Amino acid sequence: MKTTFLIIAFCLMLINSISAQSDVDMLRYAQPYIVGTARHVGMAGSFGALGGDFSTLATNPAGIAVYKRSEFSFSPSIVNINTQSSFLNGGGSDDKLNFNFGTVGFVTTASTRVKKDAPGWRSWSFGMGYNRIANFNSRHYFEGFNNQNSLMDFFAEAANGSSINNLDPLGSGLAYNTYLIDTANNGTTYLPYVSDSLLQQQNFEGSGSAGELNLAFGGNYNDQFFIGGSFNFTHLRYFETRFYSESDSKNLYADYNGFNYNTDFTARGAGFNFKLGVIYKPINFLRLGAAFHTPTIYRVNESYSYQMIADFDGVNAAFDSRRLATGDYRYGLQTPMKGLLSLGLVIG
């Protein structure tokens, strides 16, 4: 039985959605993305010590206290994603254009009656709106001729030592029920139908986003110390479609054409978190910022479907078959808490 790096790579690419609440889920939903207003994206999200921008409600809510007047914010966004893939003796390229709304909301500011030369609270600000915090859109394609192994090798090795009734219903079980792997004499050792000289292709498309509905309040003390807090309702949605195929492109097998392994995955979740922040201006051109984010508590609902389609020829044409496995899963997800420190210099 051949065991190579390629089989491991296929394992990671093709079944990373099988286990719910895995490290893949956590990284996807918890890692930071640079999205929001044009100013925020143009400065790579470096507004933690500056404020005065609606996107800061999702990073350092003290930025709301920097506002001098009320403002309505609306930021559409166009994202173009290009990918280049290299695989064996081939590869592929793909692109995806996505239109979305980065932010929409308003901030209202009320000045106090404190005299300009007297210390005290200068203004209070309240803001409400939506901030997109993650963009999950992606797409890639690859193909290559593999004369060393097949994904069937992985399914056979994963099945070894298991009885027919205990095979993975989303992987090895589908391969067994479509005659792509079969047992040897002892009943718990499995062999692939073919194992090399196949054209392998994959189309992948991911879409979705995560966002927050922000309710923020902040105060400006003496135009030097700014404080703010926010309560945030979060949501996420993620969709993934993958089409994988192996085919006998060189007609090396008289009784076998290839197979398709197609997967669909959907995740939807909702949650909440709190954020607190401060901005301090010791001198006019220097700004220092700090913020604390509580963990985001999500409740996630997932659904998935895995389909295997085998295409035989000649005397084995009667083996043509397709199998479908579906399921749903629900779980709680808690992202890590965050602490942010920022420094900004304002020139002019």
Summary of the structure (lengths in Angstrom):
residues: 348
radius of gyration: 26.9
end to end distance: 69.0
largest distance: 95.0
contacts: 1155
relative contact order: 0.17
helix: 17%
strand: 55%
